[in-house]
Structures are given as C-alpha cells and as structure tokens.
Amino acid sequence: MGIAGNLNPDQLEFFKSQGYLVLDSFAGTDEIRSLRSRMEQLLEEFDFSSKASIFSTTNQQQTTDDYFFESAEKISFFFEEKAFGDDGSLKQPKELSINKVGHALHEIDPTFKSFSTSEKATGLLSSLGYKRPIVIQSMYIFKQPGIGGEVVPHQDNSFLYTDPPTCTGLWLALEDATVTNGCIWAIPGSHKAGLVRRFIRDETGVHFDKPSPLYDQKDFVPIEVKAGALVVIHGDLIHQSFENKSSASRHAYSLHVVDTDGCKWVDDNWIRRKVEAEPVYAS
C-alpha cells in the first residue's frame, strides 16, 4: 500500500533540526467538536465509584498500578492528584477532575480511531519514514483549570522504547494552548543528544534506570498553538508542561506511534499487550 507523504522539505528539515514541528489547522472545527463531544459522552458514562486511579508524573512509580497497566488495551480514566479533598471525595465535578483518558481510544472508540487512522495522519507518518507504524498508545488530556498537573521534563522514547528507537508523538490541540493554561515547552534540538534514560517494568514494578538530569529552564521555549494545530514531537525531544493555574482548560488528544519494521518492541516496556496491535499501514 503506497501512502503519500504530506510534509514538504522545509517542514522535514525543521523537524530534523529542532525535534518538533507545528502543523497549524491540522484538524478542522468539525473534527475538534466530534472528538470533544465523544469524550463528553465517555465521561458521562464513566462510573468511578468502584475505582479511582490517579495519574502523576511527579510521583509516577507510586501511582502506577494494575489499572494503569491494563489500560494499554482499554479506555481508562485517571484523576488529577489535586481532585480529591482530605475526606477522599471529589472537590469539583467529575468532568473537571480527570487528568486523562487512555490508552486505547484509537483502537476501541470509532470516533478517535477515525482521526488516528485518517489519510492526513498516515500521510504524515509516511513523510517521517514509517514503514509499518502502529499507534502504541493514545490519550485524551484535559489539563484541568486550576488543578491540571505538571508534566515533568521527559522524552517519549523513555516510556515507549523500540530497538532502535522509533517513537513519535502527535499532539493535537483541542483548545488553544498558551503559557497561561499549560502549553508544551521544549528544548529545541535536544533530541540530537539521544535518549537519556528509560522507564522500565520488571518484577518489582516500574522504575527509571537512571535519575533525571537537571535541566535549565532557560533552555525551554513555549509551543503555543491554536485549537486544531498538531505538534509533532521527536521521541528524544526533552519537553514538559507546567501546572495549569488558570481558569481555562487545555484539552488535547495525543498519539504515540512506533514502527514495527526493522525494529523490536522491547519486553521491559510498561505496555505489554495481550493482542498485537494492527499496523496503521504497511508499505
């Protein structure tokens, strides 16, 4: 199957040199509305009375549990750390308390699958040189007003490792993302230094194989985008986002893609699928 690439040489060169690329107006108003409406439905149907799992990047080893592991092939809901009061009850409505929903929206839900496997998405992956790509995880990220948690500096290849590394992040803004409501910040060109550390799953649970380096915040630049823009993120790019202390949410739909041609999904990744993922295409 031949997939036509849709990035021009200047865009490819920018991505190669900077480690990220912004594609404005990648999704139209109708697509954004469809994804957001579908998530509203999923949230409405979600009953958290039996299970409340918290997601945190600042306390990741302690908050990673069986519910998280099983989410690799499910649609699962994760709360913000600051969503609950001292008595264990939610401090605000359920729909304003969720950190993210993941990690198989692209696989299970038709609305999210349609976008994730669209012609423009596959054309983008073809431009980046993917031969037999799979979406290994997808997330709907809320960045809730007032409590939207910090995402510490990291590289996507740390968590989704193939040998050799092939991960690329596709981050679709469903609302305007600004420095006020927690947009992505990145160190341009940092991908050229390679992978710093890995997040490993073994018989003891999950852990990083090395401590995090200390980063100079002056090296980061904000990637502010309008709703509908897609940020393409190299798997080795150092990026982060700050806590959202504003009154505006910052919804986004994020995909992570790896290749399955000429590389191997490593066994000590946190994702251990029971059923092999279907490729988006095979060239």
Secondary structure, 3 states (H helix, E strand, C coil): CCCCCCCCHHHHHHHHHHCEEEECCCCCHHHHHHHHHHHHHHHHHCCCCCCCEECCCCCHHHHCCHHHHHHHHCEEEEECHHHECCCCCECCCHHHCEEEEEECHHHHCHHHHHHHCCHHHHHHHHHCCCCCEEEEEEEEECCCCCCECCEEEECHHHCCCEECCCCEEEEEECCCECCCCCCEEECCCHHHHCCCCCEEEECCEEEECCCCCCCCHHHCEEECECCCCEEEEECCCCEEECCECCCCCCCEEEEEEEECCCCEECCCCCCCCCCCCCCCCCC
